[in-house]
Amino acid sequence: MKVHRYGISVLSAALFAVAFASPAAAQGVDDRWMAFLGCWEATGEQADAGLLCVRPFEDGVELFTVVDGEVTTSDVMVANGEQRTRSMEGCRGSEASEFSADGRRVFTSSEFLCGEGLPRASTGIMSLTSPTQWLDVRSMDVEGEKVAWVQKYQLVGPERMAEAGVD
């Protein structure tokens, strides 16, 4: 019976991802992003932080957070291994991301200078631990202080998306 439920979960997640992605936008998206598409809810202490949604955007994906029907954050990720210049939260620098060989993980790295030249760097991994679960693990260095951050996400369906105000 467990195999049957797993199969239904995989099918549901795949159909949901296809329905969530517009055909025009999905044409240029790397197929390895397909498993990440949809809206995800943080579990644990961050469970009330809204939904993190992933949708195709140009040659990558847009990750955006929705809280009470409002988009509160938006970021574009292109997993081609190339450094991308970025500005965010008063910081300037670069970040890069790339897929693992099997496409189930995305490796990330960033280096920023903030305020009066204060360094901030991170490395991370976004890993699909099942078709409906995603684990995001980051190691950050903020002004010489090392911090670990771990967040688990659960895929949500159309009802939960509507409840959160996702179009």
Salt bridges, closest charged atoms under 4 A:
ASP30 OD2 - ARG32 NH2 2.59
GLU41 OE2 - ARG160 NH2 2.67
GLU62 OE1 - ARG55 NE 2.77
ASP75 OD1 - ARG86 NH1 2.63
GLU89 OE1 - ARG120 NH1 3.66
GLU95 OE2 - ARG86 NH1 2.39
ASP102 OD2 - ARG105 NH2 3.31
ASP136 OD1 - ARG138 NE 2.72
ASP141 OD2 - LYS146 NZ 2.98
GLU163 OE2 - ARG160 NH1 3.33
